[in-house]
């Protein structure tokens, strides 16, 4: 998720999502529940022009379900 925050400043959202999904898929005994980049304002699927997003992830690792949400803002935005 830290890499996603850095990438958001320079790369497009689809590439960020693809990179994170590829890394999550490599975790042994895991199953991705969801991984989405959504608008901070209304949680709709984010488009490339958005300035503030939430990257939301839920993944099963064995019997444990891990959830993480990270807010990302492009440089110079608040």
RAURLIN-V970804 format. One record per helix or strand of 2 or more residues. SS is the DSSP state (H for helix, E for strand). FROM is the first residue (numbers start at 1). TO is the last residue. If there is no record, write none. Layout:
ss->{SS/SS}
from->{FROM/FROM}
to->{TO/TO}
//
This chain:
ss->{H/H/E/E/E}
from->{2/13/30/52/64}
to->{8/25/39/61/73}
//
